[in-house]
Amino acid sequence: MNTIKDNLKDIINIIGEDIEDLKIKDIESIYNKLTKSRGILYDYIISYRGFQQPTLLSDSIIKFFEEYYPVYKAKNRKVEVVISRYAFFFMMNKCAKMTLSDIGSHSAFNHKYDHTTVLHGVNTFLIRYEVKDDLVMNILEFAEKILDIRFDQVIKDVLYHRDLVNK
C-alpha cells in the first residue's frame, strides 16, 4: 500500500525526469503551488534534496554567465568585467536567494569576495539600473530572454523594500 510520502516521491521523480523540458518559470510555478499549503507536502518537498528551486535557478544563472559573459570571473577593473560580475552577484542574491557570503565564496571565482563586496556590487548594479545604464540594461534584457525571468518585477520589489526601510 502506497503512503502519501511514496506518492509524493513519485510526483517529484516525475517532475525531476521531465525537468529539462520545463522552463525556469514553470518549475518555479510548480514549486510555489506545491509548497503553498505549508502542510505535509511542504515539509516533504523542503526535506527532499533532489528538488530545490533556488539550486535549479542558480545553476541556470551560472550556465548563462559561463556561456555569454565569461569575463565575470576575471579579476580586473574594466567596466564591462565589473558590471557583469555585479550582475552575477545581483541575480544570485535576488533571484536564486543565495547569501552574500555564499556568492562571494562561489567556486566560479578564483578569488574569494567578502560579503560586503558582494553587497556593494548588488547595490551598485541597482543604482546603475535606476539610471538606465546601457551595459546593465543589455545584460538584463539578454538574461530575460535566456533565463525567462522578469527582472523588472524583481528589481521593483527590491527597490520597494529598500524605500520602505529608508523611510
C-alpha positions as CSV (number, residue, x, y, z in Angstrom):
1,M,0.0,0.0,0.0
2,N,1.4,3.4,-1.0
3,T,1.7,6.0,1.6
4,I,1.4,9.7,1.0
5,K,5.2,10.0,1.2
6,D,5.6,7.4,-1.5
7,N,3.1,9.1,-3.8
8,L,4.9,12.4,-3.3
9,K,8.2,10.8,-4.1
10,D,6.7,9.5,-7.4
11,I,5.4,13.0,-8.2
12,I,8.7,14.6,-7.5
13,N,10.6,12.0,-9.5
14,I,8.3,12.6,-12.5
15,I,8.9,16.3,-12.3
16,G,12.6,15.7,-12.0
17,E,12.7,13.4,-15.1
18,D,10.9,16.0,-17.2
19,I,12.7,19.0,-15.8
20,E,14.8,19.6,-18.9
21,D,11.6,20.2,-20.9
22,L,10.4,22.8,-18.4
23,K,11.4,26.5,-18.3
24,I,12.5,28.0,-15.0
25,K,9.3,29.9,-14.6
26,D,7.3,26.6,-15.0
27,I,9.5,25.0,-12.3
28,E,9.0,28.0,-10.0
29,S,5.3,27.8,-10.6
30,I,5.1,24.1,-9.7
31,Y,7.3,24.6,-6.7
32,N,5.2,27.5,-5.5
33,K,1.9,25.6,-5.9
34,L,3.2,22.5,-4.2
35,T,4.6,24.5,-1.2
36,K,1.8,27.0,-0.8
37,S,-0.3,24.9,1.6
38,R,2.6,24.7,4.1
39,G,1.4,21.3,5.2
40,I,2.8,17.8,4.9
41,L,3.6,18.3,1.2
42,Y,5.6,21.5,2.0
43,D,7.6,19.7,4.7
44,Y,8.3,16.8,2.4
45,I,9.4,18.9,-0.5
46,I,11.6,21.1,1.6
47,S,13.3,18.0,3.1
48,Y,13.6,16.3,-0.3
49,R,17.1,17.2,-1.5
50,G,16.5,16.5,-5.2
51,F,14.1,19.3,-5.6
52,Q,15.4,22.7,-4.6
53,Q,14.1,25.6,-6.7
54,P,16.9,28.1,-5.8
55,T,19.5,25.5,-6.8
56,L,18.0,25.0,-10.2
57,L,17.9,28.7,-10.8
58,S,21.4,29.3,-9.6
59,D,22.6,26.6,-11.9
60,S,20.9,28.3,-14.8
61,I,22.3,31.7,-13.9
62,I,25.8,30.2,-13.7
63,K,25.4,28.5,-17.1
64,F,24.2,31.8,-18.5
65,F,27.2,33.7,-17.3
66,E,29.7,31.0,-18.3
67,E,28.3,30.9,-21.8
68,Y,27.5,34.6,-22.5
69,Y,29.6,36.7,-20.0
70,P,32.6,34.6,-19.0
71,V,34.5,37.8,-18.2
72,Y,32.5,38.0,-14.9
73,K,35.2,35.8,-13.4
74,A,38.2,38.0,-14.4
75,K,40.0,39.9,-11.8
76,N,40.3,43.4,-13.2
77,R,38.5,46.7,-13.1
78,K,37.3,47.2,-16.6
79,V,33.7,48.4,-16.6
80,E,32.4,45.5,-18.7
81,V,34.0,43.0,-16.3
82,V,32.9,44.7,-13.1
83,I,29.3,45.2,-14.3
84,S,29.0,41.6,-15.5
85,R,30.3,40.5,-12.1
86,Y,27.8,42.8,-10.3
87,A,25.0,41.4,-12.5
88,F,26.1,37.9,-11.4
89,F,26.0,39.0,-7.7
90,F,22.6,40.6,-8.2
91,M,21.0,37.6,-9.9
92,M,22.4,35.0,-7.5
93,N,21.3,37.1,-4.5
94,K,17.9,38.4,-5.5
95,C,16.7,35.6,-7.9
96,A,18.4,32.5,-6.6
97,K,18.3,33.7,-3.0
98,M,21.9,32.9,-2.2
99,T,23.5,34.6,0.7
100,L,26.2,37.2,0.2
101,S,28.8,35.1,1.8
102,D,27.9,32.1,-0.4
103,I,28.1,34.2,-3.5
104,G,31.5,35.6,-2.6
105,S,33.0,32.2,-1.9
106,H,31.4,30.6,-5.0
107,S,33.7,28.2,-6.8
108,A,33.3,30.1,-10.1
109,F,35.8,32.7,-8.8
110,N,39.5,32.2,-8.4
111,H,39.4,34.9,-5.8
112,K,37.0,34.9,-2.8
113,Y,34.9,38.1,-2.3
114,D,33.9,39.4,1.1
115,H,30.1,39.6,1.7
116,T,30.4,43.4,1.8
117,T,32.0,43.4,-1.6
118,V,29.1,41.4,-2.9
119,L,26.6,43.7,-1.2
120,H,28.3,46.7,-2.8
121,G,28.1,45.0,-6.2
122,V,24.3,44.3,-5.8
123,N,23.7,47.9,-4.7
124,T,25.8,49.4,-7.5
125,F,24.0,47.2,-10.0
126,L,20.7,48.6,-8.7
127,I,21.9,52.2,-8.9
128,R,23.1,51.7,-12.5
129,Y,19.7,50.1,-13.3
130,E,17.9,53.2,-11.9
131,V,19.9,55.5,-14.2
132,K,19.3,53.1,-17.2
133,D,22.9,52.3,-17.7
134,D,23.3,50.7,-21.2
135,L,25.5,47.9,-20.1
136,V,23.2,46.9,-17.2
137,M,20.1,47.1,-19.4
138,N,21.7,45.0,-22.1
139,I,22.7,42.3,-19.7
140,L,19.2,42.2,-18.1
141,E,17.4,42.2,-21.5
142,F,19.5,39.3,-22.8
143,A,19.2,37.4,-19.5
144,E,15.4,37.8,-19.6
145,K,15.3,36.1,-22.9
146,I,17.7,33.3,-22.0
147,L,16.7,32.6,-18.4
148,D,13.0,33.6,-18.8
149,I,12.9,35.7,-15.6
150,R,11.1,39.0,-15.3
151,F,13.9,41.2,-13.8
152,D,11.8,44.3,-13.9
153,Q,9.5,42.8,-11.3
154,V,12.4,41.5,-9.2
155,I,14.0,44.9,-9.2
156,K,10.8,46.7,-8.5
157,D,10.3,44.5,-5.4
158,V,13.9,45.1,-4.2
159,L,13.6,48.9,-4.7
160,Y,10.2,49.0,-3.0
161,H,11.6,47.2,0.1
162,R,14.6,49.4,0.1
163,D,12.4,52.5,0.0
164,L,10.3,51.1,2.9
165,V,13.4,50.6,5.0
166,N,14.8,54.1,4.2
167,K,11.6,55.9,5.3
